[in-house]
Amino acid sequence: MAGHSKWANIQHRKGRQDEKRGKIWTRITREIIVSARLGGGDLSLNPRLRLAIEKAKAANMPADNIKRNVDKATGNLDGVVYEEIRYEGYGVGGAAIIVDTMTDNRVRTVAEVRFAFSKNGGNMGTEGSVAFQFKHCGQLIFAPGSNEDQIMEIALEAGADDVITDDDGAIEVLTPPASFEAVKNALEAAGLKPEVAEVTYRADNTIELEGDDAAKMQKLLDALEDLDDVQEVYHNAAL
């Protein structure tokens, strides 16, 4: 199945994330705490926590920090209680945006998110206003030039839903969230390492933005991602 070109967008996003490396540990810490609180500290029984710890290791977070955050969440240490809140809205050109937050103060968070939207040409929407345009799924993306036939054979056998070849040659594997780990492990066992591997919200369709509109949309996304309480920002804009 062919898809739109998104490799440049992926590289652009990764570059901007690298620029904000200082915030990565904070976001991963919150994800570990919430994952452990909801699903317990046993990695064998908590796939969300396994994924969070994998992210922590990839970001070079020390093992002591990881353990302390799990202990904090499971009651072995006192800690701040975070809750997960999702906001939805529209950006430049009607682009759909989902903002996932973790916060200990929802009044502060909603005010900051609303201000970021309104200041940068966006609008907050109501719950469910844009979420229907996204699919919750596992996503693994391989660089152009990867072995498409091998990736497809292994991924589909391991439980993937679809394998998409984008216009620029990048290969995208989509999985049900519950099958993400199995598919990822099967591919990596065959020596196939993805550039991106995450459980995410993938837009069903994209909106192409260029020039000033693309710059304005990027400014809005940056404003949202820079908020301390924001964990992830999903959108359907191709910049």
Residue, then its C-alpha position, 0 to 999 in steps of 0.5 A: m500500500a502506498g502512502h504520502s511522503k512523510w520521511a522529511n517530516i519525521q526527520h524534522r520532528k526528531g531534530r526538534q525533539d533533540e533540541k528540546r532534550g532537556k525536557i525529555w527526562t521530565r516527560i518520561t518521568r511522568e510517564i513512568i510514574v503514571s504507568a506504574r501507578l495504573g498498571g503496577g510496577d511488575l514489568s512483565l504485567n505492564p506493557r505501558l511501563r515497559l515502553a516508558i522504561e525503554k524510552a528512559k533508557a534510550a534517553n540515557m536516564p540512570a537506572d536509579n532514577i527509573k527505579r525511584n520513579v517506579d517506587k514513587a508511583t507504587g507507594n514505596l515513596d511519597g510523590v506528586v499525583y499526576e492525572e492525564i488530561r487530553y485537549e483537542g483543537y484546531g491549528v492553521g488551515g483547520a489542522a487537527i491537534i491533540v494535546d496529551t498532558m500530565t498534570d498536578n494542577r488541571v486549572r493551570t494546565v488548561a489555561e496554559v494550553r488555551f493560551a498557546f492555542s489562542k496566541n498562535g492562531g489556533n482554537m481549543g475544541t471540545e472533547g472528541s472534536v478532532a480525535f475521531q480523525f486519528k487512530h490509536c496504533g503502534q507505528l514503526i518507521f524504517a528509512p528509505g532503502s530498507n528491505e520492504d519484502q523482509i519487513m512486510e513478511i516479518a511484520l505481518e506474521a508477528g501481528a501487524d495490521d498493515v505495511i505502507t510504503d510512502d512516496d519517498g521510500a520510507i516504510e511504515v508498519l502499523t500494529p494494534p497497540a497490544s501487538f506493538e511489542a511483539v512486532k517490534n521484537a520480531l523485526e529487531a530480532a531479524g536485524l531490522k531496526p526502525e528509526v521511529a517505534e512508538v504507540t501513537y495517534r496517527a492521523d487518517n488524513t493529512i493537511e498540506l501546509e506551506g510557506d507562512d502557514a507552515a511556519k505559523m503552524q510550527k510556531l503553534l506546535d512549538a508553543l504547545e510542546d514547550l509547556d511543562d505539563v504537555q507530554e505529546v502533541y499529535h496533529n495531521a499537518a504535513l509541513 
